[in-house]
Amino acid sequence: MSTSEIAVVVGVALLAGCATGIGAIPTLYADRVSHRVYDSAVGFAAGIMIGAAVFALIVPGLEYGSPIEIVVGLALGTLFLLVVNAWLPHLHLDDPDEPNQPLEGTGLLRTDGVNGQRLAVEDDMRRALLVGSAVTIHNVPEGLAVGIAFGSGEAGLGFAIATAIAVQNVPDGFAMAVPASRAGISDAKTLLYTTLSGGVPEPIAAAVGFSLVAVVTGLFPVAAGFAAGAMIAVVFRELIPSSHGHGYADTATATFVAGFAVMLVVDTVLAV
């Protein structure tokens, strides 16, 4: 395990994580983005993530270990994500653009009108912080997946996972940027904070995953299952619910399948 190898892993994960900042760009030019566009983007990202978990983690993991090892990893990864979701306060990515939604888990309610203007701004700020924490949580297993892939000696696999994660991070960044922009945070700070929400945790987690696999031989199957389990749990716990409920479930379903197909093609073309 050389310094140059870790630098490559961290650099790739950093670029993938910083893709959250791309999601903030639409908010710099428009106050609202249609539910159809948002649901489509989230559905596509969910398909990409499931594809990455299956083709870039579970399948290669089976080549290096037994199904039991993969299943153990899946269970641990799912448990990790659910425990983190329960312990850390955050907002689910169900609707970043709905002005009259109660803030889940906070006891707060958006209040509009003259007397409620200040409370509305404060609620937008809280919503931005809570969604930001959710995005940060999700980037941990994603970073681990990149590091684990590189640690196993499969550079093509690592790049494929990082590409999928970068695509998935765009709608995550959008979900965080909308309430931040509404709360009066400047465009520059909105872009910065959104970028850091992925650009900080992802490379750190990637370095940890890479180091574990490089140091502990034979860890890849369980580690790959762990990352896959966490990613699948993110999709079913956050992304799929986020893309339904606005009347565009069929559109989100179609883009989910499209995202899965894209990851299948990427896996085939890159032969990872």
N, C-alpha and C positions, 0 to 999 in steps of 0.2 A: 504494500500500500504506500504509494509515493505521494509527495505533495502535489505533483502535477496532476495525478489522477483525481485527487480530491478537488483540486481547482476546477477541473473540467466538470465534475459532477455538480459542484456548487454553482458554477456558471450556467449550466444548462437548466438547473432547477430555478435559478434566479430569473432567467428569461421567461420560463413558463409561469412562475409566480407573478411576475410584473405584468402579465397579460391582463390582470384584473384592472389595471389602469385604463386599458382600451375600453372597457365597459363604461367608464365615466365620460368618455368623449361625447356621446349623444346628449348628455345632460347639459353640456356647455352651449348647445345650440337650440334645445327644445325643452320645455317644461314637462311635457307628457309624451310618452311613447305608448302606442296602442297595446292593448292586452294581447291581441293576436300576434304581434311581433314579439312581445316579451315571452308569451307562452311557447311560441315556436322556437325561440332561442334556447329556452330552458329545456324543452323537450329534446332538441338536438344535442345539447350538452349532456343530458342524461344518457342518451344512446351512445355517445362517444365514451362516457365513463364506464358503462356496462361492457362495451366492446373492449376497452382497455383492460378491464378486470379479467375478462374471460380469455381473450387472445394473447394479451401481453403479460399476464401474471399466472393465471390458473393453468393454462396449457403448457407454458414453459416449466412451471413448477412440477407438473406431472412427469416431465422428462427427467427431472433431477431427483424426484422423490416419489413416495407412495401417495395414493388418494387419502389415506388416513392423515398424513402430515398436512396435506392441503386443507382437509376438513378442520383439523385442529386450528390451523392458522385462520381460516374463515371465521370460526367461532370466536377466537380471541380478538380478531379485528372488529367484528360486529359488536362484541361486548365493549371494547375500547371506545368505539364511537358513541354507543348509547350511554355509557357511563359519563363520558365527557359532556354529552348533550345535557345530561341530568344535573351535573355538578356546576357547570359554568353557565351563568345567565346570558342568554342570547335570544334573538328573535328569529323565528323560522322564516324562510324566504317565500312566504305565501303570497304576498302582494305588496311590493315596495311602492306602488303608485296609487294606493287607495287612501283618500284623505280622511275617511270616517271610520276606519277600523280601530278596534281596541288594540292596545299594545299587549300582545300575549305575554302573560307571566309578570306584567309590571303593575297591573291595576290601573293603568292610565287609559284615557280615552281622548281622541282628537276632538277638540272643541272649536268650532268655527264661529264667525261673527265678530263684531267689534270687541266685545268683552273677552272673547276667547282667543284673540289673535296671539297674545304672548304665550298662552298655554300651547297653542298649535305649533309655534316655533320651537318651544321646549320639547314637545313630543317628537317633532321631527329630528331634533338633535339626539334624543334618547334612541329613537328608531335607528338612526345612522350608526350609533355606537353599538347597539345590540346586533344589527345585521353585520356590522364589521367584525364582531366577535364570532358570529356564525361562520363567516367567510374564513376567518383565521383558523378556526377549528377544522374546517374541511380541508384546508391546505396542508395540514400535518400528515394525514395518511397519503395524500398525493405526493408530497415530498419524499416520504418513506418509500413509496413505490419506485420513484426515479432512482433513489440511492440504492435500493435493493437490486434493481435491474443492472446497474453499472457494477455493483459489487459482485455480481455473479459472473462478470466477464462478458456480458451480452450488451455491447455498446449500442447496437441497432435497436435492441429492445428498450434501452433507456431513452433513446431519442424518440422512439415511437410513443412511449408513455408520456414523455414531456410534451410532445406535440398535442396529444389528446387532452392533456391537462390544460395547456395554454388555451385551447378552444373552449373548454369548460369554464375557465376562469373569467371569460369575458362577461357572460350574463351575471356571474357572481358580483363582479365589480359594478355592473349597472344597478343591481339591487341595492348596493350600499350607497351609490352616488346620488340616487334620486332623493332620498330623505336628507342627505347631507346638503345638497344644493338648495332644497326647500328651506332648510334651517338657516340659510343665510351665509353658509361657509363659502368663502371665495372659490372661484373656479380653480385657481392654482392649488389651494389647499385640498379641495375635493379630489383633484387628480392625484396629488401627492399621497394623501391618506389611503385612497383606494388602491394605489399601486403598492404601497407598503403592506397592506393587508395580506397580499400574496407574496410580495417580494422579500419579506422578512422570515416568516415561518417555513416557507417551502425549502429554501436552500439549507436551513438549519436541520430540518427533518431529513433532507436528502443526505447530508453529511453523516447523520446518525445511522441511517439505514445502510449506507455504503460501508461505514466502519464496522458495523455489526457483522455483515455478511463476509467482509474481508478478513475479520479476525476469527470468527467462529465458522469453521468449515461445516458444510452440510446444513447450514441454517436456511438456505435459499427457499426450499419448498414451503416451510412453515412461514417464513417472512413474506413470501409472495402471497400465500393464502391470507395472511394478516392484512396486508395492504389491500388485497382484493375484497376481503370482507368489509373493511372500513369504507372502501369506495362504494360498494354495492349498498351498504347501509345508508350512506350519504344520499344516494340516488333515491332510494325508497322512502327515506325519512324526510328529505327536504325537496329534492328536485322534482320528482313526479307530483307530489301534492302541490308544488308551486305552479306547475303548468296546467292544473285542472281547476275548475270552479269558476271560470270566467266565460264559459260558453264556447271555448275553443279546444276542448279535449281531443276532438278528432284530429285537428291540426297538430296539436302537440304530440299525439300518438304517431302521426305520419313522420314528423321530424325526428322523433325518437328512433324509429326504424331506420330513417335516413342516416342518422348519426352512427347507429350500430353498423350499418352497411359500410360507411366511410371507414370506420376502424377496421373492419374486416379486409377492405381493400388495402389500407395502409399496412396491415399486418402481412398480407400476401406480397405486396410490392417490395416491402423492406425485408421480407423473409425473416421476421423476428420470431 
